[in-house]
Amino acid sequence: MTTAAAAPAKPSFKEQMLQAREEAIVQTANRLLAEKGFESMTVDEVAASVGIAKASLYKHFPSKEDLAAAAMVRLMQRTQDVLASVPADQKPIDKLRAVVRWAMEAQLAGEMPSLPHQNSSLRAALMNNRGYLDRLVAISDTLGGWIQAAQADGTLNPKLPAIAVLYTLFARACDPVLGFLKSSGLQSDAQIVDLVLGTCFDGLASR
């Protein structure tokens, strides 16, 4: 006779509150990383925005680097979810366009953390964060496969190194051109995304 598996224990009220607070902390850190970058963001303003004491924040994240890394891991997971939602029957080039469009829309909405500088303490922390690295590798592998498929079917220039194309697409997630165009007030967010998508995939040469 097979015994039914016991249902997982429901988190206690205290655990639910702690999870909700941690989620609020990470979301606030994500917003401030997008607005100000890691170097300018402070733990004090994260705590103040959430409405908790800095000591309470440190119970969840021992350092500023740990907090920012949690936000970056959350971004990587969100990116993986977006990749998984792209219809499998789309052409590879259209899959790439869809992901780049999402990344730029997220940046314009203030939801895309700025990438850390090469010598940043956050970058060092991320390079030792297995959750971040595993997700980054998985994302790169998926996009790399789409890039190679698009080169094989002739919709992307096969002479370009796939790694160069990958980094070019990654750069769109933190492209300062988006902010410059938005500050001009001449185009809507949707028009800005279309403009930058065009320069990214179609180039600047007249056709």
N, C-alpha and C positions, 0 to 999 in steps of 0.2 A: 504493500500500500504506500503510495507516494504522499508525503506530507507537504502541504502547501507552504511555500516560502513565506516567512513572516514579513509583514509590511514594514518598510523602513520607519524608524521612530520619527515622529514629527518634532521639528526643532522647538525647544521651549520658547516661551515669550521673550526671555532674556536673550537667547541666541538669535531670535528673529530681529530684535532691536539692534543687536550688535552688527548683524549682517546688513541691516538697513543703513546703519550709520557708516559702516565701511563703504557701502555703495555710494553714499552721498559724498564721502571724502574723496573717493576715486573720481567721481564725476566732476567734482569741483577742481581737483588737480588737473584733470583733462582740459577743462575750460581755461584754466589759468596758464597751462602749458601752451595752449593754442594762442592765447592773447599775448603772453609775455615771454614765453620761453623758459627753460629750466633755470638759467642763471638769475633771472629777475624774479621768479616766483619764490615766495617765502612760505615756510610752514605756518608762520603766524597768520598770514592772510587766508590760507586754506582753512585753518581752524576757525578763524573769525567768520568766514563765509558759511561754513557748515553750522556755526553756532555752538562750538564746543571748545573746551580748554585745550591748549597745546599739549598738555600732559595726557589728555584723553586720546588725542590723535596718535601720540607716540605709542600707545598701547596696541594700536593696529599696525603702525608702520614705524620702525625704530629710527628711521632717518629720512631725510628729504629724498635721497637717492632711491630708497625702497618705495617710497610713495610714488615718485615719478615712474619708476619701473613698473609698478602695478598698473598705472594708467597706460603705459606703452604695451604691456601684455594684453590689457583689455582691448586696445586698438588692434593688435594683431589678431585677436580672436574675432573681433567684429569684421575685420578684413576677410578672414577665412569664411565667415558666414556669408559675406557678400559673394565671394568666389563660388561658394556652393550653390548660391541662388541663381547664378547665371544659367540660362537654359542650355542643356548639353548639345542641342541640335543647332545652336547658333554657329556661324562661321567664326574661326579663331580671331580674326581681326575685329569682329563685332563684340566678342567676349572682352577683348582688350579695351576697346572703346568704352564698354559699359563700366568696367572697373575704374578706368581713369576718370570717367564722368562722375562716378560716385565719390571718388577721392577729392575731386575739385569741389563738388557740391558740399562735401563735409567741411572742407577748408573754409569756404565762403560762409558757411553756417557757424563757424567758430568751434567746430568739433574735432579738428585735426591737430593734435599736438605737434609743435615744431620739433624737428629732429635735433638731437644733441650735437654740439660741436665735436670735432675730432678729439680734442683733448679734454672734453668734459668728464667730470666724475660720474655723471649719469651714463655716458657711453661705456665707461669701464664697468659700471654695475650691470648694464645690459649684457655685456659680453660674458658675464658670469651668471646670467639668469637663464636657466634651462628652459623655463616656460616661454620666454621671449625668443630665444634662439631656435627652439623647435618649431615655433609658429612661423618665424621668419624664413626658415629653410623650406617649410611646406609651401608657403606663399610663393617664394621664388621658384620652386620647382613647378608649381602649377602655371604661373605666368610664363616661365621659360618654355614649358611645353606648348603653350598657346603661341608664343612668339615663333618657335621653330615650325609649328604647323602653318602659321601665316606666311612664313618665308617659303615653305615648301609649295604652297598653293599660289604663290606669286603676288599676294596682296601686301607683303612687306618685302623690302629690299633684301635679298638673300646675301648681298655682299657685306651688310652690316653685321658686326659680331653680335650675337644674341645677348651677351652680357651688357653691351653698350645700350641696346634697345631697352633691356630690363631696367637699367639705372635711369635712363631717360624717362621711363614711365613712373618709376618711384619718385623722381624729382617733381612730378606734377602734383604730388600730395603736399608739397611745401613750396610751391611756385610763387615767388613774390609778385609776379605779373598779375596774378589774380587780385591781390590787394591794391596794386596801383590802378588797375582798371576800375575796381569798385569805388575807390576814393574819387575818381574823376566824375562819377555820377552820370556818365554818358550812356551806360548800358545796364540792363537788368542782370541779375545773377545768371539767369538762364542764357542770356546773350553772351556773357563773359565766358561761360563754360563752353559754348559752341565755338567762340572765337579761338580759345586756347586749344581746344580739341583739334580744330582745323590746322593750326600751326604745328601741333604735335604730330599728327598723323599724315597730313597732306603737305607739310612744308610751307615755305614762303615763296617759292618760285611760281610765276604765273603759269596757268595751264592752257 
